[in-house]
Amino acid sequence: MNDISRTELMRVGVADTRIGDMYEACDKLHTAYALMDKQNRAIIRAEYPEIFAVVQALGRGCEFLDSFDSEL
């Protein structure tokens, strides 16, 4: 999966009018995951690996966010 950033979304061809909404949605997933306890994070990683992949991709795409690589 590509890293997620506004620049990357633009580079791959996402419409300018959708980039903000897509980035915001990914950011909300990342924030929700970051606020979870370890038990709930483990559930998301096990049962919803696609969500965790988005969380990681956003974390890699922004130097200020955690990619949670240490949780693999």
C-alpha positions as CSV (number, residue, x, y, z in Angstrom):
1,M,0.0,0.0,0.0
2,N,1.2,3.5,-0.8
3,D,1.8,6.0,1.9
4,I,-1.2,8.3,2.4
5,S,-0.7,12.0,2.2
6,R,-2.5,14.8,0.4
7,T,0.4,14.9,-2.1
8,E,0.3,11.1,-2.7
9,L,-3.4,11.2,-3.2
10,M,-3.0,13.9,-5.7
11,R,-0.1,12.1,-7.4
12,V,-2.1,8.9,-7.9
13,G,-5.0,10.9,-9.5
14,V,-7.6,11.3,-6.8
15,A,-9.9,14.2,-7.8
16,D,-8.9,17.5,-6.1
17,T,-12.4,17.8,-4.8
18,R,-12.1,14.5,-2.9
19,I,-8.6,14.7,-1.5
20,G,-9.6,16.6,1.6
21,D,-12.4,14.3,2.5
22,M,-10.3,11.1,1.9
23,Y,-7.4,12.5,4.0
24,E,-9.8,13.5,6.8
25,A,-11.4,10.0,6.8
26,C,-8.0,8.4,7.0
27,D,-7.0,10.8,9.8
28,K,-10.1,9.9,11.8
29,L,-9.2,6.2,11.5
30,H,-5.7,7.0,12.7
31,T,-6.9,9.1,15.6
32,A,-9.4,6.5,16.7
33,Y,-6.8,3.7,16.6
34,A,-4.3,5.9,18.5
35,L,-6.8,6.4,21.3
36,M,-7.5,2.7,21.7
37,D,-6.1,0.6,24.5
38,K,-3.8,-2.3,23.5
39,Q,-6.5,-4.9,23.7
40,N,-8.7,-3.1,21.2
41,R,-5.8,-2.3,18.9
42,A,-5.0,-6.1,18.8
43,I,-8.6,-6.8,17.8
44,I,-8.4,-4.2,15.0
45,R,-5.1,-5.7,13.7
46,A,-6.5,-9.2,13.8
47,E,-10.0,-8.7,12.6
48,Y,-9.7,-5.6,10.4
49,P,-6.2,-5.7,8.8
50,E,-7.3,-3.3,6.1
51,I,-8.1,-0.6,8.7
52,F,-4.7,-1.1,10.3
53,A,-3.1,-0.9,6.9
54,V,-4.7,2.6,6.4
55,V,-3.6,3.7,9.8
56,Q,0.0,2.6,9.0
57,A,0.0,4.2,5.5
58,L,-1.2,7.5,7.0
59,G,1.5,7.3,9.7
60,R,4.2,6.7,7.1
61,G,2.9,9.6,5.0
62,C,3.1,12.2,7.7
63,E,6.3,12.7,9.7
64,F,4.3,13.8,12.8
65,L,2.2,10.7,13.0
66,D,2.9,7.2,14.4
67,S,2.9,4.4,11.9
68,F,2.5,1.8,14.7
69,D,5.2,-0.4,13.0
70,S,6.3,-1.6,16.5
71,E,2.9,-3.3,17.0
72,L,3.4,-5.8,14.2
